[in-house]
Amino acid sequence: MFSLIASCQRHKIDPFAYLKDVLTRIAATPVSQLRDLLPDRWKPADT
């Protein structure tokens, strides 16, 4: 968990917003697209 938060901070991402978004999207994300949910590639879902 600490490394995930540190990675978010390194990429200037709010860790809470990142985790909230990723945890709501991960179940519907195909395995081939999971890399897009990593902090260095993440883009918030369109709301």
PDB file of N, CA, C and O in Angstrom:
ATOM      1  N   MET A   1       0.819  -1.182   0.000  1.00  0.00           N
ATOM      2  CA  MET A   1       0.000   0.000   0.000  1.00  0.00           C
ATOM      3  C   MET A   1       0.870   1.254   0.000  1.00  0.00           C
ATOM      4  O   MET A   1       0.562   2.232  -0.682  1.00  0.00           O
ATOM      5  N   PHE A   2       1.950   1.218   0.765  1.00  0.00           N
ATOM      6  CA  PHE A   2       2.836   2.376   0.802  1.00  0.00           C
ATOM      7  C   PHE A   2       3.464   2.653  -0.561  1.00  0.00           C
ATOM      8  O   PHE A   2       3.589   3.811  -0.961  1.00  0.00           O
ATOM      9  N   SER A   3       3.856   1.606  -1.273  1.00  0.00           N
ATOM     10  CA  SER A   3       4.473   1.819  -2.579  1.00  0.00           C
ATOM     11  C   SER A   3       3.462   2.350  -3.585  1.00  0.00           C
ATOM     12  O   SER A   3       3.824   3.136  -4.461  1.00  0.00           O
ATOM     13  N   LEU A   4       2.210   1.938  -3.479  1.00  0.00           N
ATOM     14  CA  LEU A   4       1.168   2.447  -4.361  1.00  0.00           C
ATOM     15  C   LEU A   4       0.928   3.934  -4.107  1.00  0.00           C
ATOM     16  O   LEU A   4       0.813   4.720  -5.047  1.00  0.00           O
ATOM     17  N   ILE A   5       0.855   4.305  -2.852  1.00  0.00           N
ATOM     18  CA  ILE A   5       0.671   5.716  -2.500  1.00  0.00           C
ATOM     19  C   ILE A   5       1.878   6.542  -2.942  1.00  0.00           C
ATOM     20  O   ILE A   5       1.714   7.645  -3.462  1.00  0.00           O
ATOM     21  N   ALA A   6       3.071   6.026  -2.743  1.00  0.00           N
ATOM     22  CA  ALA A   6       4.277   6.736  -3.171  1.00  0.00           C
ATOM     23  C   ALA A   6       4.306   6.903  -4.681  1.00  0.00           C
ATOM     24  O   ALA A   6       4.723   7.946  -5.185  1.00  0.00           O
ATOM     25  N   SER A   7       3.869   5.890  -5.401  1.00  0.00           N
ATOM     26  CA  SER A   7       3.826   5.978  -6.859  1.00  0.00           C
ATOM     27  C   SER A   7       2.825   7.039  -7.301  1.00  0.00           C
ATOM     28  O   SER A   7       3.094   7.790  -8.239  1.00  0.00           O
ATOM     29  N   CYS A   8       1.689   7.106  -6.643  1.00  0.00           N
ATOM     30  CA  CYS A   8       0.707   8.154  -6.954  1.00  0.00           C
ATOM     31  C   CYS A   8       1.304   9.528  -6.705  1.00  0.00           C
ATOM     32  O   CYS A   8       1.164  10.426  -7.536  1.00  0.00           O
ATOM     33  N   GLN A   9       1.959   9.699  -5.584  1.00  0.00           N
ATOM     34  CA  GLN A   9       2.564  10.986  -5.262  1.00  0.00           C
ATOM     35  C   GLN A   9       3.648  11.356  -6.268  1.00  0.00           C
ATOM     36  O   GLN A   9       3.782  12.522  -6.636  1.00  0.00           O
ATOM     37  N   ARG A  10       4.413  10.380  -6.707  1.00  0.00           N
ATOM     38  CA  ARG A  10       5.481  10.627  -7.686  1.00  0.00           C
ATOM     39  C   ARG A  10       4.904  11.123  -9.015  1.00  0.00           C
ATOM     40  O   ARG A  10       5.533  11.919  -9.713  1.00  0.00           O
ATOM     41  N   HIS A  11       3.693  10.643  -9.362  1.00  0.00           N
ATOM     42  CA  HIS A  11       3.047  11.037 -10.612  1.00  0.00           C
ATOM     43  C   HIS A  11       2.036  12.161 -10.410  1.00  0.00           C
ATOM     44  O   HIS A  11       1.243  12.467 -11.300  1.00  0.00           O
ATOM     45  N   LYS A  12       2.077  12.777  -9.215  1.00  0.00           N
ATOM     46  CA  LYS A  12       1.222  13.908  -8.856  1.00  0.00           C
ATOM     47  C   LYS A  12      -0.267  13.568  -9.000  1.00  0.00           C
ATOM     48  O   LYS A  12      -1.043  14.326  -9.583  1.00  0.00           O
ATOM     49  N   ILE A  13      -0.638  12.413  -8.454  1.00  0.00           N
ATOM     50  CA  ILE A  13      -2.015  11.923  -8.459  1.00  0.00           C
ATOM     51  C   ILE A  13      -2.488  11.837  -7.013  1.00  0.00           C
ATOM     52  O   ILE A  13      -1.745  11.408  -6.130  1.00  0.00           O
ATOM     53  N   ASP A  14      -3.715  12.243  -6.785  1.00  0.00           N
ATOM     54  CA  ASP A  14      -4.310  12.108  -5.458  1.00  0.00           C
ATOM     55  C   ASP A  14      -4.547  10.615  -5.203  1.00  0.00           C
ATOM     56  O   ASP A  14      -5.358  10.006  -5.901  1.00  0.00           O
ATOM     57  N   PRO A  15      -3.868  10.011  -4.228  1.00  0.00           N
ATOM     58  CA  PRO A  15      -4.003   8.572  -3.987  1.00  0.00           C
ATOM     59  C   PRO A  15      -5.439   8.127  -3.709  1.00  0.00           C
ATOM     60  O   PRO A  15      -5.848   7.058  -4.161  1.00  0.00           O
ATOM     61  N   PHE A  16      -6.206   8.929  -2.973  1.00  0.00           N
ATOM     62  CA  PHE A  16      -7.584   8.559  -2.668  1.00  0.00           C
ATOM     63  C   PHE A  16      -8.428   8.528  -3.951  1.00  0.00           C
ATOM     64  O   PHE A  16      -9.186   7.583  -4.170  1.00  0.00           O
ATOM     65  N   ALA A  17      -8.299   9.543  -4.784  1.00  0.00           N
ATOM     66  CA  ALA A  17      -9.059   9.588  -6.042  1.00  0.00           C
ATOM     67  C   ALA A  17      -8.659   8.429  -6.948  1.00  0.00           C
ATOM     68  O   ALA A  17      -9.510   7.814  -7.591  1.00  0.00           O
ATOM     69  N   TYR A  18      -7.362   8.136  -6.996  1.00  0.00           N
ATOM     70  CA  TYR A  18      -6.874   7.036  -7.821  1.00  0.00           C
ATOM     71  C   TYR A  18      -7.458   5.700  -7.357  1.00  0.00           C
ATOM     72  O   TYR A  18      -8.005   4.946  -8.161  1.00  0.00           O
ATOM     73  N   LEU A  19      -7.341   5.413  -6.069  1.00  0.00           N
ATOM     74  CA  LEU A  19      -7.832   4.137  -5.548  1.00  0.00           C
ATOM     75  C   LEU A  19      -9.346   4.010  -5.705  1.00  0.00           C
ATOM     76  O   LEU A  19      -9.845   2.942  -6.060  1.00  0.00           O
ATOM     77  N   LYS A  20     -10.063   5.071  -5.448  1.00  0.00           N
ATOM     78  CA  LYS A  20     -11.520   5.043  -5.592  1.00  0.00           C
ATOM     79  C   LYS A  20     -11.898   4.729  -7.037  1.00  0.00           C
ATOM     80  O   LYS A  20     -12.769   3.894  -7.282  1.00  0.00           O
ATOM     81  N   ASP A  21     -11.260   5.380  -7.978  1.00  0.00           N
ATOM     82  CA  ASP A  21     -11.559   5.163  -9.397  1.00  0.00           C
ATOM     83  C   ASP A  21     -11.161   3.760  -9.835  1.00  0.00           C
ATOM     84  O   ASP A  21     -11.949   3.058 -10.468  1.00  0.00           O
ATOM     85  N   VAL A  22      -9.957   3.354  -9.504  1.00  0.00           N
ATOM     86  CA  VAL A  22      -9.468   2.043  -9.947  1.00  0.00           C
ATOM     87  C   VAL A  22     -10.288   0.906  -9.339  1.00  0.00           C
ATOM     88  O   VAL A  22     -10.615  -0.058 -10.031  1.00  0.00           O
ATOM     89  N   LEU A  23     -10.618   1.008  -8.067  1.00  0.00           N
ATOM     90  CA  LEU A  23     -11.381  -0.070  -7.431  1.00  0.00           C
ATOM     91  C   LEU A  23     -12.796  -0.184  -7.983  1.00  0.00           C
ATOM     92  O   LEU A  23     -13.382  -1.265  -7.939  1.00  0.00           O
ATOM     93  N   THR A  24     -13.351   0.895  -8.496  1.00  0.00           N
ATOM     94  CA  THR A  24     -14.681   0.805  -9.099  1.00  0.00           C
ATOM     95  C   THR A  24     -14.626   0.290 -10.526  1.00  0.00           C
ATOM     96  O   THR A  24     -15.622  -0.234 -11.025  1.00  0.00           O
ATOM     97  N   ARG A  25     -13.485   0.427 -11.197  1.00  0.00           N
ATOM     98  CA  ARG A  25     -13.372   0.016 -12.602  1.00  0.00           C
ATOM     99  C   ARG A  25     -12.690  -1.322 -12.823  1.00  0.00           C
ATOM    100  O   ARG A  25     -12.859  -1.922 -13.885  1.00  0.00           O
ATOM    101  N   ILE A  26     -11.935  -1.803 -11.866  1.00  0.00           N
ATOM    102  CA  ILE A  26     -11.061  -2.955 -12.103  1.00  0.00           C
ATOM    103  C   ILE A  26     -11.834  -4.231 -12.470  1.00  0.00           C
ATOM    104  O   ILE A  26     -11.354  -5.011 -13.293  1.00  0.00           O
ATOM    105  N   ALA A  27     -12.990  -4.458 -11.896  1.00  0.00           N
ATOM    106  CA  ALA A  27     -13.746  -5.686 -12.174  1.00  0.00           C
ATOM    107  C   ALA A  27     -14.233  -5.737 -13.620  1.00  0.00           C
ATOM    108  O   ALA A  27     -14.352  -6.819 -14.195  1.00  0.00           O
ATOM    109  N   ALA A  28     -14.512  -4.590 -14.205  1.00  0.00           N
ATOM    110  CA  ALA A  28     -15.020  -4.546 -15.575  1.00  0.00           C
ATOM    111  C   ALA A  28     -13.919  -4.354 -16.619  1.00  0.00           C
ATOM    112  O   ALA A  28     -14.201  -4.301 -17.816  1.00  0.00           O
ATOM    113  N   THR A  29     -12.688  -4.253 -16.175  1.00  0.00           N
ATOM    114  CA  THR A  29     -11.565  -4.018 -17.088  1.00  0.00           C
ATOM    115  C   THR A  29     -10.985  -5.345 -17.560  1.00  0.00           C
ATOM    116  O   THR A  29     -10.623  -6.193 -16.744  1.00  0.00           O
ATOM    117  N   PRO A  30     -10.895  -5.532 -18.895  1.00  0.00           N
ATOM    118  CA  PRO A  30     -10.281  -6.766 -19.402  1.00  0.00           C
ATOM    119  C   PRO A  30      -8.817  -6.875 -18.963  1.00  0.00           C
ATOM    120  O   PRO A  30      -8.134  -5.867 -18.785  1.00  0.00           O
ATOM    121  N   VAL A  31      -8.360  -8.088 -18.797  1.00  0.00           N
ATOM    122  CA  VAL A  31      -6.983  -8.329 -18.354  1.00  0.00           C
ATOM    123  C   VAL A  31      -5.983  -7.635 -19.269  1.00  0.00           C
ATOM    124  O   VAL A  31      -4.954  -7.146 -18.803  1.00  0.00           O
ATOM    125  N   SER A  32      -6.273  -7.589 -20.553  1.00  0.00           N
ATOM    126  CA  SER A  32      -5.347  -6.970 -21.509  1.00  0.00           C
ATOM    127  C   SER A  32      -5.225  -5.460 -21.309  1.00  0.00           C
ATOM    128  O   SER A  32      -4.297  -4.848 -21.836  1.00  0.00           O
ATOM    129  N   GLN A  33      -6.137  -4.852 -20.562  1.00  0.00           N
ATOM    130  CA  GLN A  33      -6.108  -3.401 -20.361  1.00  0.00           C
ATOM    131  C   GLN A  33      -5.766  -2.998 -18.926  1.00  0.00           C
ATOM    132  O   GLN A  33      -5.854  -1.819 -18.583  1.00  0.00           O
ATOM    133  N   LEU A  34      -5.384  -3.942 -18.099  1.00  0.00           N
ATOM    134  CA  LEU A  34      -5.076  -3.619 -16.704  1.00  0.00           C
ATOM    135  C   LEU A  34      -3.898  -2.665 -16.565  1.00  0.00           C
ATOM    136  O   LEU A  34      -3.837  -1.903 -15.601  1.00  0.00           O
ATOM    137  N   ARG A  35      -2.974  -2.692 -17.496  1.00  0.00           N
ATOM    138  CA  ARG A  35      -1.826  -1.769 -17.427  1.00  0.00           C
ATOM    139  C   ARG A  35      -2.266  -0.316 -17.452  1.00  0.00           C
ATOM    140  O   ARG A  35      -1.585   0.554 -16.909  1.00  0.00           O
ATOM    141  N   ASP A  36      -3.416  -0.051 -18.090  1.00  0.00           N
ATOM    142  CA  ASP A  36      -3.916   1.319 -18.162  1.00  0.00           C
ATOM    143  C   ASP A  36      -4.366   1.844 -16.806  1.00  0.00           C
ATOM    144  O   ASP A  36      -4.596   3.044 -16.655  1.00  0.00           O
ATOM    145  N   LEU A  37      -4.494   0.965 -15.821  1.00  0.00           N
ATOM    146  CA  LEU A  37      -4.901   1.385 -14.486  1.00  0.00           C
ATOM    147  C   LEU A  37      -3.718   1.627 -13.547  1.00  0.00           C
ATOM    148  O   LEU A  37      -3.916   2.002 -12.392  1.00  0.00           O
ATOM    149  N   LEU A  38      -2.510   1.420 -14.022  1.00  0.00           N
ATOM    150  CA  LEU A  38      -1.326   1.711 -13.212  1.00  0.00           C
ATOM    151  C   LEU A  38      -1.164   3.227 -13.079  1.00  0.00           C
ATOM    152  O   LEU A  38      -1.556   3.966 -13.983  1.00  0.00           O
ATOM    153  N   PRO A  39      -0.600   3.696 -11.981  1.00  0.00           N
ATOM    154  CA  PRO A  39      -0.513   5.145 -11.746  1.00  0.00           C
ATOM    155  C   PRO A  39       0.165   5.932 -12.869  1.00  0.00           C
ATOM    156  O   PRO A  39      -0.229   7.069 -13.130  1.00  0.00           O
ATOM    157  N   ASP A  40       1.158   5.373 -13.533  1.00  0.00           N
ATOM    158  CA  ASP A  40       1.844   6.132 -14.581  1.00  0.00           C
ATOM    159  C   ASP A  40       1.038   6.239 -15.867  1.00  0.00           C
ATOM    160  O   ASP A  40       1.369   7.059 -16.723  1.00  0.00           O
ATOM    161  N   ARG A  41      -0.014   5.434 -16.031  1.00  0.00           N
ATOM    162  CA  ARG A  41      -0.846   5.465 -17.239  1.00  0.00           C
ATOM    163  C   ARG A  41      -2.288   5.854 -16.964  1.00  0.00           C
ATOM    164  O   ARG A  41      -3.065   6.049 -17.899  1.00  0.00           O
ATOM    165  N   TRP A  42      -2.652   5.967 -15.708  1.00  0.00           N
ATOM    166  CA  TRP A  42      -4.041   6.170 -15.317  1.00  0.00           C
ATOM    167  C   TRP A  42      -4.602   7.507 -15.762  1.00  0.00           C
ATOM    168  O   TRP A  42      -3.951   8.547 -15.662  1.00  0.00           O
ATOM    169  N   LYS A  43      -5.831   7.448 -16.258  1.00  0.00           N
ATOM    170  CA  LYS A  43      -6.607   8.644 -16.564  1.00  0.00           C
ATOM    171  C   LYS A  43      -7.961   8.442 -15.893  1.00  0.00           C
ATOM    172  O   LYS A  43      -8.570   7.385 -16.056  1.00  0.00           O
ATOM    173  N   PRO A  44      -8.443   9.423 -15.149  1.00  0.00           N
ATOM    174  CA  PRO A  44      -9.718   9.253 -14.456  1.00  0.00           C
ATOM    175  C   PRO A  44     -10.844   8.902 -15.426  1.00  0.00           C
ATOM    176  O   PRO A  44     -10.842   9.346 -16.574  1.00  0.00           O
ATOM    177  N   ALA A  45     -11.792   8.113 -14.967  1.00  0.00           N
ATOM    178  CA  ALA A  45     -12.952   7.747 -15.791  1.00  0.00           C
ATOM    179  C   ALA A  45     -13.779   8.993 -16.047  1.00  0.00           C
ATOM    180  O   ALA A  45     -13.880   9.872 -15.192  1.00  0.00           O
ATOM    181  N   ASP A  46     -14.362   9.060 -17.219  1.00  0.00           N
ATOM    182  CA  ASP A  46     -15.258  10.159 -17.522  1.00  0.00           C
ATOM    183  C   ASP A  46     -16.529  10.001 -16.704  1.00  0.00           C
ATOM    184  O   ASP A  46     -17.177   8.954 -16.728  1.00  0.00           O
ATOM    185  N   THR A  47     -16.867  11.044 -15.992  1.00  0.00           N
ATOM    186  CA  THR A  47     -18.057  10.982 -15.151  1.00  0.00           C
ATOM    187  C   THR A  47     -19.177  11.805 -15.711  1.00  0.00           C
ATOM    188  O   THR A  47     -20.256  11.862 -15.121  1.00  0.00           O
TER     189      THR A  47
END
